[in-house]
Each structure stands twice: as structure tokens, then as C-alpha cells.
């Protein structure tokens, strides 16, 4: 009987080692595979799209120069409560007059600020001071006498940095929970096998 018990005990240990190896192997999840596939994929860039710097709230907008009598539109995304800089990237010379508008309302004429909550620098770049929800909308700078116009659509969002990392954290927690559950199951099976062997 003793050899049989020894053989059974050895078989149980082999089963334990096998289960431990299986559940300790790194788990593969569809989201991880998709993320890897996304990393390998090369995205095409559009030369005519708005530069990425425009999406940074407190930095000047970088756009290509607009030729005379041409109208362009760009989008700027800012953060509520922060300063947002709108860059008048036109071919401005010493004889030019620059006007900024918010909707149909004049904001600046040259370096003179007509409305509060704004300021203009030496390069005629307009700054929205501590942007509030009412400051979102359509702006444009007009260059005279060339009649060149640069339209800027301003979007203001609240800043929630934790929202961006929440999905990744949830996936990581789910992966860890799955691994712990599998390892616990393997140990439970081993203890049950050892108990049965000792009773016979």
C-alpha cells in the first residue's frame, strides 16, 4: 500500500506543478493584442490638417502663413481657467492693420484692446485670460488692407487627467485578479488531492 500511496502522492505533486506553470504563464487579453497591433500600425499624416501644437492649451497656435486675400480656419482646444493664446499667423508688415473679432464683436484694433479679459502682444497674438465657458466660440483676425482672414474655432474643456488613465488601470486590475483566481484554484485542487490520498 505504501508504494501506491507514494506513487499517488508523486502524481499529485506533478499535477500541482503543472497547474502552477499553467496559471503562472502571462495571460493574453484581446485589448493587449489590439494595443500591440495599434503600435505596429503607421498612421498617415495630413499636411493640410491643423498642427498638433494647437491642441496644447496655453501655448501659441502654430499655423502656416496665409497668403493675401485668403481665408483659413483652424481649431484650438484650451482648458477652462487657463490662458489660451491665439496666434494671428498672417503675412503682417509695417503697413498692415490687424483686427481681432470674437463673433461679430471687435476685440482689438492694432494693439488697442477694446474688450476686457483679453490682451494682445507685439506680434498681434491674442490671449484669452483665464478662459471661461463664455469665451469658447469663433474668433478671427483680419489683416487690412490685404483683407486676409484667419478663422479660429476655440473649444474649452475641463481638465480630467484621471479619466485618461482609468481604462488602462481597470484592464490591469482585471488581469491581476484573473491570475490570482487561477493560482488559488490550482492550490485548492492540490490540497484536495493530498487530502484524498492521505485518507486511503
C-alpha positions in Angstrom: 0.0 0.0 0.0 2.8 2.4 0.8 4.3 2.3 -2.7 0.9 3.0 -4.1 0.4 6.0 -1.8 3.8 7.2 -2.7 3.0 7.0 -6.4 -0.3 8.8 -5.9 1.5 11.5 -3.9 4.0 11.9 -6.7 1.2 12.2 -9.2 -0.4 14.8 -7.1 2.8 16.8 -6.9 3.2 16.6 -10.7 -0.4 17.8 -11.1 0.4 20.8 -8.8 3.5 21.7 -10.7 1.6 21.5 -14.0 -1.2 23.7 -12.7 1.2 26.2 -11.3 3.0 26.5 -14.6 -0.2 27.0 -16.5 -1.6 29.7 -14.2 1.7 31.5 -13.8 2.1 31.9 -17.6 1.4 35.5 -18.6 -2.3 36.0 -19.6 -3.0 37.4 -23.0 -6.0 39.6 -23.4 -7.7 40.9 -26.6 -7.1 44.5 -25.5 -3.4 43.9 -25.2 -3.3 42.3 -28.7 -5.2 45.2 -30.1 -2.9 47.8 -28.4 0.1 45.9 -29.9 -1.5 46.0 -33.3 -2.1 49.7 -33.0 1.6 50.3 -32.0 2.7 48.5 -35.1 0.3 50.4 -37.4 1.8 53.5 -39.0 -0.7 56.4 -39.3 -0.6 58.7 -42.3 -0.4 62.4 -41.6 -2.3 65.1 -43.4 -0.2 68.0 -44.4 -3.2 70.3 -44.5 -4.5 69.4 -41.1 -4.1 71.8 -38.1 -0.7 71.3 -36.3 -0.8 69.3 -33.1 0.5 72.3 -31.1 -2.9 73.9 -31.5 -4.3 71.3 -29.1 -2.0 72.5 -26.3 -3.9 75.0 -24.3 -1.5 77.6 -23.0 0.8 77.7 -26.0 0.7 79.9 -29.1 -1.0 78.4 -32.1 1.3 77.3 -34.9 -0.2 77.6 -38.4 1.1 78.1 -41.9 1.2 81.6 -43.2 -1.9 82.7 -45.0 -1.3 84.5 -48.3 -3.1 87.7 -49.2 -6.9 87.6 -49.7 -7.1 84.0 -48.4 -9.2 82.7 -45.7 -8.4 79.7 -43.5 -9.9 78.1 -40.4 -8.0 76.3 -37.6 -9.2 74.8 -34.3 -7.7 75.5 -30.9 -8.5 73.5 -27.8 -7.9 75.1 -24.4 -8.5 74.4 -20.7 -11.1 76.3 -18.6 -9.4 78.6 -16.2 -6.1 78.8 -18.1 -4.8 81.4 -20.6 -5.4 80.5 -24.2 -3.2 82.1 -26.9 -4.5 82.6 -30.4 -1.8 83.3 -33.0 -2.5 85.6 -35.9 -0.3 83.8 -38.4 -0.7 86.1 -41.4 1.8 88.0 -43.6 1.9 91.1 -41.4 4.0 94.1 -42.5 4.6 97.6 -41.1 1.7 99.0 -43.1 -0.8 96.3 -42.1 -3.6 96.9 -39.6 -4.7 93.8 -37.5 -8.1 93.5 -36.1 -9.3 90.7 -33.8 -13.0 89.7 -33.6 -15.0 87.4 -31.3 -18.0 86.5 -33.3 -19.1 89.9 -34.8 -17.6 91.9 -31.9 -14.3 93.7 -32.2 -11.8 92.7 -29.6 -8.7 94.6 -30.6 -7.7 97.2 -33.2 -4.0 97.1 -33.7 -2.5 97.0 -30.2 -5.6 98.6 -28.6 -7.8 96.2 -26.6 -11.5 97.0 -26.8 -12.9 94.3 -24.6 -11.8 93.1 -21.2 -10.4 89.6 -20.4 -8.1 89.8 -23.4 -4.6 91.1 -24.2 -2.6 91.4 -27.4 1.2 91.3 -27.7 3.7 92.9 -30.0 3.1 90.2 -32.7 -0.6 90.8 -32.6 -1.2 87.4 -30.9 -4.4 87.4 -28.8 -4.5 85.9 -25.3 -7.8 84.9 -23.6 -7.1 85.5 -19.9 -8.3 82.7 -17.6 -10.8 81.3 -20.2 -14.3 80.7 -19.1 -17.1 78.8 -20.9 -18.4 82.0 -22.5 -15.1 82.5 -24.2 -15.5 79.5 -26.4 -16.6 80.1 -30.0 -15.4 81.6 -33.2 -12.6 84.2 -33.4 -10.9 85.6 -36.4 -8.0 88.0 -37.1 -8.3 90.3 -40.1 -5.4 91.9 -41.9 -6.0 95.2 -43.7 -5.7 96.3 -46.5 -4.8 92.8 -47.7 -8.2 91.5 -46.4 -6.6 88.2 -45.3 -8.6 86.4 -42.6 -7.6 83.6 -40.2 -10.6 82.0 -38.6 -10.0 80.2 -35.2 -12.6 78.0 -33.6 -11.9 77.8 -29.8 -13.0 74.8 -27.8 -12.7 74.9 -24.0 -12.7 71.7 -21.9 -12.3 70.8 -18.2 -9.1 69.0 -17.4 -9.6 65.5 -16.1 -6.2 63.7 -16.1 -7.5 60.7 -14.2 -10.1 59.9 -16.9 -7.4 59.2 -19.4 -5.7 56.5 -17.3 -8.8 54.9 -15.8 -9.4 52.4 -18.6 -5.8 51.1 -18.6 -5.9 50.8 -14.8 -9.1 48.8 -14.9 -7.7 46.4 -17.5 -4.5 45.9 -15.4 -6.6 45.2 -12.3 -8.8 42.7 -14.1 -5.7 40.9 -15.4 -4.2 40.6 -12.0 -7.5 39.4 -10.5 -7.8 36.7 -13.1 -4.2 35.5 -12.4 -4.8 35.3 -8.6 -8.1 33.4 -9.1 -6.4 30.8 -11.3 -3.5 30.3 -8.9 -5.8 29.9 -6.0 -7.8 27.3 -7.8 -4.6 25.3 -8.5 -3.6 25.3 -4.9 -7.1 24.3 -3.8 -7.0 21.3 -6.2 -3.6 20.2 -4.8 -4.8 20.3 -1.2 -7.9 18.4 -2.1 -5.8 15.7 -3.9 -3.4 15.4 -1.0 -6.2 15.0 1.5 -7.9 12.3 -0.6 -4.6 10.4 -0.8 -3.9 10.6 2.9 -7.4 9.1 3.7 -6.7 6.0 1.6 
